[in-house]
């Protein structure tokens, strides 16, 4: 069944009031054979009822097949955006569109410019499921008195070329947030997609969680750059390491102070919150701030105002807040070390950055990225020999390699290799020495942590375990604690040796290993 064409528009109090032989848009829209109009709905003010009735008669005379409905919409000021949009929004909600039987068209030629803008917004948001129609008067050399018309469909999903351009912009945003690194990890890529949407559509605070070295600071910089590109901010990025702030120094650094407030002769200080006005304030390790400073930060975020030390009046500063933390905020709240109201304000958009060991499929592209950064730093082009690259990559992606410092460890390792490389080539022997260096560093750093972990689980029995077995057992325990199942932990721990075994019952192997030390999966999970 062919759908009916319905045209909805304002009565033209100037153009439609002309004589019959003049071009009148509300009449002319019904006079195009290629676009049959089955119904016209004219919106008009009560004071223009007589003109509306005359135009209705003229339409019915010129196009007997067209039905005309007159809709009374009273506007005190047709140039008041709020009033016009509200009236048309109410009209659309009460209309009862029947899209299965009718195609709707909004006539833009009549009405004020404000009305045209409101029609456009309601159609683009699909509050009114309609296309736009613009009628044009005849040219001077045109003998057709009814002129011409143009129809525009605002459903952007129908325009493949436009969609491709949107996709290209989105790809550019994603590449910016990932520093141009071609990451493969699905969980990380999904996280970046969400951060992109929040960065360009929301001004609310963001909380970046993750262990030391997972890239919170670098990501905060790129979020700022993305906001700047999309004109969400126009000020600067102010990066604050909250772990360096203590007591009155924290208050003065963050909120500033009046002359003399910090002692006799002290000069006035603007404060970092004021420096961030119009931009982004990144509070790294925000949990290191005292509870009083946290309360003042919350007040500044919610009101855009704060009190400098020694001041009798508040200062205004509007900024986008990004907070960073490498601890569990829920645990800190339960321990009374972090304000629950500030956490509730930050928790609208919380993003947990995965550690390097959870992104082993992204280690190789990050190796190349760190290599490029080092080349810029040292001003020389470096490269791995083929055998050296394979050895280093096998070590880097091995489940047994812990990477406790995450990307900081990886970046430092690549920089050491490049700095010591003769003739800018990284050799097999250099890689073997670097692997030995990393292993020794990590063993030294984790020896005390291993002892604490084993004592917590085994008590005095931990003293009966050889130092070599302690390191291995602690690694197994940590793997179990971060794995969802016994089988998953076994697959991680036996990733290499399982390939040479006929039976790959990783869970059974792990269960037997734990039982030798008096442990079970339930003790660790």
HELIX and SHEET records of a PDB file:
HELIX    1   1 UNK A   15  UNK A   17  5                                   3    
HELIX    2   2 UNK A   25  UNK A   28  1                                   4    
HELIX    3   3 UNK A   46  UNK A   48  5                                   3    
HELIX    4   4 UNK A   49  UNK A   62  1                                  14    
HELIX    5   5 UNK A   81  UNK A   95  1                                  15    
HELIX    6   6 UNK A  113  UNK A  124  1                                  12    
HELIX    7   7 UNK A  156  UNK A  158  5                                   3    
HELIX    8   8 UNK A  160  UNK A  177  1                                  18    
HELIX    9   9 UNK A  186  UNK A  201  1                                  16    
HELIX   10  10 UNK A  216  UNK A  229  1                                  14    
HELIX   11  11 UNK A  242  UNK A  244  5                                   3    
HELIX   12  12 UNK A  247  UNK A  255  1                                   9    
HELIX   13  13 UNK A  272  UNK A  275  1                                   4    
HELIX   14  14 UNK A  286  UNK A  288  5                                   3    
HELIX   15  15 UNK A  291  UNK A  303  1                                  13    
HELIX   16  16 UNK A  329  UNK A  334  1                                   6    
HELIX   17  17 UNK A  340  UNK A  346  1                                   7    
HELIX   18  18 UNK A  356  UNK A  362  5                                   7    
HELIX   19  19 UNK A  363  UNK A  378  1                                  16    
HELIX   20  20 UNK A  386  UNK A  397  1                                  12    
HELIX   21  21 UNK A  407  UNK A  419  1                                  13    
HELIX   22  22 UNK A  422  UNK A  424  5                                   3    
HELIX   23  23 UNK A  428  UNK A  458  1                                  31    
HELIX   24  24 UNK A  459  UNK A  464  5                                   6    
HELIX   25  25 UNK A  467  UNK A  481  1                                  15    
HELIX   26  26 UNK A  486  UNK A  493  1                                   8    
HELIX   27  27 UNK A  497  UNK A  500  5                                   4    
HELIX   28  28 UNK A  506  UNK A  516  1                                  11    
HELIX   29  29 UNK A  521  UNK A  524  1                                   4    
SHEET    1   A 6 UNK A  67  UNK A  72  0                                        
SHEET    2   A 6 UNK A  39  UNK A  44  1                                        
SHEET    3   A 6 UNK A   4  UNK A  10  1                                        
SHEET    4   A 6 UNK A 102  UNK A 107  1                                        
SHEET    5   A 6 UNK A 130  UNK A 136  1                                        
SHEET    6   A 6 UNK A 148  UNK A 152 -1                                        
SHEET    1   B 5 UNK A 237  UNK A 241  0                                        
SHEET    2   B 5 UNK A 280  UNK A 284  1                                        
SHEET    3   B 5 UNK A 320  UNK A 325  1                                        
SHEET    4   B 5 UNK A 206  UNK A 209  1                                        
SHEET    5   B 5 UNK A 350  UNK A 352  1                                        
SHEET    1   C 2 UNK A 305  UNK A 306  0                                        
SHEET    2   C 2 UNK A 315  UNK A 316 -1                                        
SHEET    1   D 2 UNK A 383  UNK A 384  0                                        
SHEET    2   D 2 UNK A 425  UNK A 426  1                                        
END                                                                             
